[in-house]
């Protein structure tokens, strides 16, 4: 009886995890592996990037285990959108891609960690626990790559979300109008605006518009 009560107590305090991968077998395997841990509860699953935000709002996960290559929206774009809407939800990338570009883009999008799909179940568990505790976690080979080639604190490359917001700004829309268009807060748009200016080292609206035109984000 005491053992059952302890298990119920552990479930109440369990880390709520949502799985996002377009392969059902991968989700089934992850769900089966994580079911062995009393302090992990799989609360939802999603097979494409377009449905992630709606399902995440419904199941309120602590951690989203996110694939990158998916139909609809890729996992990096979804991560950025998800972090805007659910700032307390952590994203842990779970991918076969091991390149520095993917890792850099994932971190810029707001991911708290990045593990590879050849990772064993115990490491997946430890990674989930780490990011749920506001820590970062990277697979061994990824961590070594970051040590050898540390990420720049700021990159000149705009994320997909920043490019989208810049395109609206360059068309003359105010931050309030952009917020309404994308269904995000005014403060989020302003934060993106500051990041864009900082990354590009541009101050004026005219300079931003010129950059957007040159990059093909808006028509001339």
C-alpha positions in Angstrom: 0.0 0.0 0.0 2.8 2.4 0.9 4.5 1.6 -2.4 1.4 2.5 -4.4 1.0 5.8 -2.4 4.6 6.7 -3.2 4.0 6.0 -6.9 0.9 8.2 -6.9 2.8 11.0 -5.2 5.6 10.7 -7.7 3.2 10.9 -10.6 1.7 14.1 -9.1 5.1 15.7 -9.2 6.2 14.1 -12.5 7.8 16.1 -15.3 5.1 16.5 -18.0 6.6 15.6 -21.4 5.1 16.0 -24.9 6.6 14.1 -27.8 6.9 15.7 -31.3 8.1 13.4 -34.1 6.6 12.5 -37.4 7.4 8.8 -37.0 4.9 6.9 -34.9 7.4 4.2 -34.1 9.8 6.7 -32.6 7.1 8.2 -30.4 6.0 4.7 -29.3 9.5 3.8 -28.5 10.1 6.9 -26.5 6.8 6.6 -24.7 7.6 3.0 -23.7 11.1 3.9 -22.5 9.9 6.9 -20.5 7.1 4.8 -18.9 9.8 3.1 -16.7 10.5 6.3 -14.8 8.0 7.3 -12.2 8.9 11.0 -12.3 8.2 11.3 -16.0 4.7 11.5 -17.5 4.1 11.6 -21.3 1.1 13.9 -21.6 0.8 14.2 -25.4 2.2 13.6 -28.8 2.2 15.3 -32.2 3.3 14.1 -35.7 3.7 17.5 -37.5 4.9 21.0 -36.7 1.6 22.7 -37.5 -0.3 21.1 -34.6 2.3 21.5 -31.9 1.3 24.8 -30.4 -2.4 24.0 -30.1 -1.7 20.6 -28.4 1.0 22.1 -26.2 -1.5 24.7 -24.9 -3.9 21.9 -24.2 -1.6 19.5 -22.3 0.8 22.1 -20.8 4.0 20.1 -20.9 7.1 21.0 -18.9 9.3 19.7 -21.6 8.7 19.2 -25.3 11.0 16.5 -26.9 11.2 18.0 -30.5 12.3 16.5 -33.8 13.6 18.8 -36.4 12.6 17.3 -39.8 8.8 17.3 -39.9 6.0 18.1 -42.4 4.4 21.5 -42.2 6.8 23.4 -40.0 10.2 22.2 -39.0 11.1 21.7 -35.4 13.3 24.8 -35.2 10.6 27.2 -36.4 8.1 25.4 -34.1 10.5 25.8 -31.2 10.7 29.6 -31.7 6.9 29.9 -31.9 6.4 27.7 -28.9 8.8 29.6 -26.8 7.0 32.8 -27.6 3.6 31.4 -26.5 4.6 29.1 -23.6 7.7 30.6 -22.1 7.8 28.2 -19.1 7.8 25.1 -21.4 11.3 23.9 -22.2 12.3 22.4 -25.6 14.7 19.6 -25.9 15.7 18.8 -29.5 15.8 15.1 -30.4 17.4 14.8 -33.8 19.6 12.8 -36.2 21.2 16.0 -37.4 24.6 16.6 -35.8 25.9 19.7 -37.7 26.9 22.9 -36.0 24.4 24.9 -38.1 21.4 22.9 -36.7 22.7 23.1 -33.1 23.3 26.9 -33.4 19.9 27.5 -34.9 18.2 25.4 -32.3 19.8 27.3 -29.4 18.9 30.7 -31.1 15.3 29.5 -31.5 15.2 28.9 -27.7 15.9 25.2 -27.2 17.4 24.3 -23.8 19.2 21.2 -25.1 20.0 19.0 -28.1 20.4 15.2 -28.0 20.8 12.8 -30.9 18.5 9.9 -31.8 21.2 7.3 -31.1 21.1 8.4 -27.5 20.1 5.6 -25.0 17.0 5.9 -22.9 18.9 6.7 -19.7 20.5 9.7 -21.3 17.1 10.9 -22.7 15.8 10.7 -19.2 18.7 12.7 -17.7 18.4 15.3 -20.5 14.7 15.8 -19.8 15.4 16.2 -16.1 18.1 18.7 -16.8 16.1 21.0 -19.0 13.1 20.7 -16.8 15.4 22.1 -14.0 16.3 25.2 -16.1 19.6 23.6 -17.1 21.0 22.9 -20.6 21.9 19.5 -21.9 23.7 18.4 -25.0 24.7 14.9 -26.2 28.4 14.1 -25.7 29.5 14.7 -29.3 27.4 17.9 -29.5 28.9 19.2 -26.3 32.4 18.5 -27.6 31.6 20.4 -30.8 30.4 23.4 -28.8 33.6 23.4 -26.8 35.7 23.2 -29.9 33.6 25.8 -31.7 31.7 27.9 -29.1 28.5 29.5 -30.2 28.7 33.3 -30.6 26.7 35.1 -28.1 24.9 36.9 -31.0 24.8 35.8 -34.6 24.2 38.0 -37.6 21.9 35.4 -39.0 18.2 36.1 -38.3 15.9 33.2 -37.3 12.9 32.4 -39.4 10.6 34.2 -36.9 12.8 37.3 -36.9 12.8 37.4 -40.7 9.0 37.2 -40.7 8.7 40.0 -38.1 11.2 42.1 -40.0 9.2 41.7 -43.2 6.1 43.1 -41.5 8.0 46.0 -40.0 9.6 46.7 -43.4 6.0 46.9 -44.9 5.3 49.7 -42.5 3.4 47.8 -39.8 3.8 48.9 -36.1 4.8 46.5 -33.4 1.1 46.5 -32.2 -0.1 45.6 -35.7 2.6 42.8 -36.0 1.5 41.4 -32.6 -2.1 41.3 -33.7 -1.1 39.7 -37.0 0.9 36.9 -35.4 -1.2 36.6 -32.3 1.6 37.3 -29.9 2.2 40.0 -27.3 3.4 43.5 -28.1 6.4 42.9 -25.7 7.4 39.9 -27.7 7.5 41.8 -30.9 9.5 44.6 -29.3 12.0 42.0 -28.0 12.3 40.6 -31.5 12.8 44.1 -32.8 15.6 44.8 -30.4 17.3 41.5 -31.2 17.0 42.2 -35.0 18.6 45.6 -34.6 21.4 44.2 -32.4 22.2 41.3 -34.7 22.3 43.4 -37.8 23.9 46.4 -36.0 21.2 48.6 -37.5 19.4 51.4 -35.7 17.0 53.2 -38.0 13.8 51.9 -39.7 15.2 53.0 -43.1 18.2 50.7 -42.6 16.0 47.8 -41.6 13.8 48.3 -44.6 16.8 48.5 -46.9 18.2 45.2 -45.4 14.8 43.5 -45.8 14.6 44.5 -49.4 18.2 43.4 -50.1 17.4 40.0 -48.5 14.2 39.6 -50.5 12.0 39.7 -47.4 9.8 42.4 -49.1 9.3 43.5 -52.6 11.2 46.5 -53.9 
